[in-house]
Amino acid sequence: MNNQATRLIRLPEVLERTGYGKAWIYRLISEGRFPAPVKIGVRAVAFVESEVDEWIQSVIETSRNNVA
């Protein structure tokens, strides 16, 4: 098991970290291109911080590898 505590972040923080809007994040989720949120209540969701961080890192790496 992971010794590091798993942290959940809410949508406003995801938007701030990615620079994307809500609709675009949910479109990426529906296309399987962004980590899916987890339900934390009847009408509330959150994202696993480490999954979002890994996604951001993969976008950076892909971008840098595609620049000739």
Residue frames as a rotation matrix with the C-alpha (Angstrom) as fourth column:
MET 1
0.577 0.817 0.000 0.00
0.817 -0.577 0.000 0.00
0.000 0.000 -1.000 0.00
ASN 2
0.069 -0.506 0.860 1.10
0.455 -0.751 -0.478 3.56
0.888 0.424 0.179 -0.66
ASN 3
-0.299 -0.268 -0.916 2.62
0.953 -0.131 -0.273 5.34
-0.047 -0.955 0.294 2.35
GLN 4
-0.997 -0.051 0.050 1.71
0.058 -0.988 0.146 8.71
0.042 0.148 0.988 0.90
ALA 5
-0.394 0.909 -0.138 -1.76
0.271 -0.028 -0.962 9.96
-0.878 -0.416 -0.235 1.82
THR 6
-0.542 0.341 0.768 -4.22
0.817 0.000 0.577 10.15
0.196 0.940 -0.279 -1.05
ARG 7
-0.660 0.292 -0.692 -5.61
0.114 -0.872 -0.477 13.65
-0.743 -0.393 0.542 -1.41
LEU 8
-0.052 0.729 0.683 -8.83
0.991 0.124 -0.058 14.54
-0.127 0.673 -0.728 -3.17
ILE 9
-0.859 -0.191 -0.475 -9.20
0.142 -0.980 0.138 17.87
-0.492 0.052 0.869 -4.91
ARG 10
0.146 0.989 -0.013 -12.37
0.423 -0.074 -0.903 19.55
-0.894 0.126 -0.429 -6.07
LEU 11
0.435 0.141 0.889 -13.15
0.896 0.024 -0.443 20.80
-0.084 0.990 -0.116 -9.57
PRO 12
0.998 -0.060 0.002 -12.13
-0.059 -0.989 -0.138 24.45
0.010 0.138 -0.990 -9.02
GLU 13
0.325 -0.940 0.108 -8.60
-0.452 -0.053 0.890 23.32
-0.831 -0.338 -0.442 -8.16
VAL 14
0.012 -0.256 0.966 -8.51
0.672 0.718 0.182 21.01
-0.740 0.647 0.181 -11.19
LEU 15
0.788 0.344 0.510 -9.56
0.612 -0.522 -0.593 23.93
0.062 0.780 -0.622 -13.40
GLU 16
0.853 -0.508 -0.120 -6.86
-0.438 -0.822 0.366 26.13
-0.284 -0.259 -0.923 -11.88
ARG 17
0.106 -0.872 0.477 -4.14
-0.162 0.458 0.874 23.49
-0.981 -0.170 -0.093 -12.28
THR 18
-0.093 -0.101 0.991 -5.01
0.795 0.592 0.135 22.62
-0.600 0.800 0.025 -15.89
GLY 19
-0.777 -0.111 -0.620 -6.12
-0.161 -0.917 0.366 26.00
-0.609 0.384 0.694 -17.20
TYR 20
-0.847 0.530 0.047 -9.12
0.266 0.346 0.900 24.29
0.461 0.775 -0.433 -18.78
GLY 21
-0.469 0.792 0.391 -12.80
-0.847 -0.529 0.056 25.04
0.251 -0.305 0.918 -18.31
LYS 22
-0.319 0.442 0.838 -15.38
-0.581 0.607 -0.541 22.76
-0.749 -0.660 0.063 -16.70
ALA 23
0.717 0.676 -0.170 -16.98
-0.527 0.367 -0.766 21.70
-0.455 0.639 0.620 -19.99
TRP 24
0.337 -0.671 -0.660 -13.62
-0.762 0.217 -0.610 20.79
0.552 0.709 -0.439 -21.53
ILE 25
-0.641 -0.533 0.553 -12.57
-0.764 0.513 -0.391 18.73
-0.075 -0.673 -0.736 -18.48
TYR 26
-0.021 0.717 0.697 -15.83
-0.428 0.624 -0.654 16.76
-0.903 -0.312 0.294 -18.61
ARG 27
0.774 0.206 -0.599 -15.45
-0.632 0.208 -0.746 16.26
-0.029 0.956 0.291 -22.36
LEU 28
-0.193 -0.930 -0.311 -11.95
-0.827 0.325 -0.459 14.83
0.528 0.169 -0.832 -21.81
ILE 29
-0.564 0.069 0.823 -13.36
-0.626 0.614 -0.481 12.56
-0.538 -0.786 -0.303 -19.08
SER 30
0.481 0.856 0.190 -16.11
-0.474 0.436 -0.765 11.30
-0.737 0.278 0.616 -21.40
GLU 31
0.703 -0.312 -0.639 -13.47
-0.604 0.213 -0.768 10.54
0.376 0.926 -0.038 -24.05
GLY 32
0.921 -0.348 -0.176 -11.33
0.389 0.804 0.449 8.67
-0.014 -0.482 0.876 -21.52
ARG 33
0.252 -0.856 0.451 -8.55
0.523 -0.272 -0.808 11.25
0.815 0.439 0.379 -21.82
PHE 34
-0.324 -0.305 0.896 -8.68
-0.588 -0.677 -0.443 12.64
0.742 -0.670 0.040 -18.26
PRO 35
-0.936 -0.076 -0.343 -8.89
0.190 0.712 -0.676 10.89
0.295 -0.698 -0.652 -14.88
ALA 36
-0.041 0.999 0.010 -12.48
0.269 0.002 0.963 10.27
0.962 0.043 -0.269 -13.83
PRO 37
-0.375 -0.024 0.927 -13.72
-0.755 -0.572 -0.320 11.85
0.538 -0.820 0.196 -10.61
VAL 38
-0.740 0.197 -0.643 -14.82
0.463 0.843 -0.275 9.88
0.488 -0.501 -0.715 -7.56
LYS 39
0.243 0.895 0.374 -18.15
0.062 -0.399 0.915 10.43
0.968 -0.199 -0.152 -5.84
ILE 40
-0.836 -0.516 -0.188 -17.73
0.242 -0.039 -0.970 11.88
0.493 -0.856 0.157 -2.36
GLY 41
-0.715 0.691 -0.103 -21.39
-0.123 -0.269 -0.955 12.59
-0.688 -0.671 0.277 -1.74
VAL 42
0.111 0.870 0.481 -24.82
0.567 0.342 -0.750 12.53
-0.816 0.355 -0.455 -3.31
ARG 43
0.921 0.263 0.289 -24.08
0.387 -0.519 -0.762 15.56
-0.051 0.813 -0.579 -5.49
ALA 44
0.656 -0.744 -0.126 -20.34
-0.668 -0.650 0.363 15.98
-0.352 -0.154 -0.923 -5.02
VAL 45
0.867 -0.497 0.050 -17.30
0.461 0.759 -0.460 14.63
0.191 0.422 0.886 -6.81
ALA 46
0.607 -0.779 -0.159 -13.58
-0.545 -0.553 0.631 15.09
-0.579 -0.296 -0.760 -6.38
PHE 47
0.769 -0.456 -0.448 -10.47
-0.276 0.395 -0.876 14.08
0.577 0.797 0.178 -8.27
VAL 48
0.770 -0.607 -0.198 -7.51
0.564 0.501 0.656 12.07
-0.299 -0.617 0.728 -6.99
GLU 49
0.751 -0.468 -0.465 -4.70
-0.417 -0.883 0.215 14.62
-0.511 0.032 -0.859 -6.84
SER 50
-0.216 -0.920 0.327 -1.96
-0.236 0.375 0.896 12.18
-0.947 0.117 -0.299 -7.87
GLU 51
0.003 0.292 0.956 -3.94
0.820 0.547 -0.169 11.12
-0.572 0.785 -0.238 -10.96
VAL 52
0.943 0.334 0.005 -4.40
0.290 -0.812 -0.507 14.74
-0.165 0.480 -0.862 -12.03
ASP 53
0.448 -0.856 -0.259 -0.71
-0.557 -0.494 0.668 15.46
-0.699 -0.156 -0.698 -11.42
GLU 54
-0.324 -0.545 0.774 0.28
0.246 0.741 0.625 12.41
-0.914 0.393 -0.106 -13.51
TRP 55
0.454 0.569 0.686 -2.04
0.830 0.011 -0.558 13.53
-0.325 0.822 -0.467 -16.31
ILE 56
0.931 -0.154 -0.330 -0.51
-0.199 -0.974 -0.105 17.03
-0.305 0.163 -0.938 -16.30
GLN 57
0.025 -0.994 0.111 2.99
-0.452 0.087 0.888 15.52
-0.892 -0.072 -0.447 -16.41
SER 58
-0.174 -0.054 0.983 2.03
0.637 0.756 0.154 13.28
-0.751 0.653 -0.097 -19.34
VAL 59
0.840 0.488 0.236 0.68
0.507 -0.554 -0.660 16.27
-0.191 0.675 -0.713 -21.27
ILE 60
0.647 -0.682 -0.340 3.96
-0.558 -0.728 0.399 18.12
-0.520 -0.068 -0.851 -20.68
GLU 61
-0.249 -0.796 0.552 6.04
-0.141 0.594 0.792 15.13
-0.958 0.120 -0.260 -21.77
THR 62
0.183 0.406 0.895 3.92
0.818 0.442 -0.368 14.52
-0.546 0.799 -0.251 -24.87
SER 63
0.968 0.210 -0.139 4.15
0.123 -0.876 -0.466 18.17
-0.219 0.434 -0.874 -25.84
ARG 64
0.377 -0.906 -0.194 7.91
-0.675 -0.412 0.612 18.27
-0.634 -0.099 -0.767 -25.43
ASN 65
-0.299 -0.476 0.827 8.42
0.164 0.828 0.536 15.02
-0.940 0.296 -0.170 -27.33
ASN 66
0.392 0.553 0.735 6.33
0.823 0.146 -0.549 16.26
-0.411 0.820 -0.398 -30.27
VAL 67
0.869 -0.177 -0.462 8.30
-0.269 -0.953 -0.141 19.50
-0.416 0.247 -0.876 -30.64
ALA 68
0.728 -0.596 0.339 10.97
0.683 0.595 -0.423 18.97
0.051 0.540 0.840 -33.26
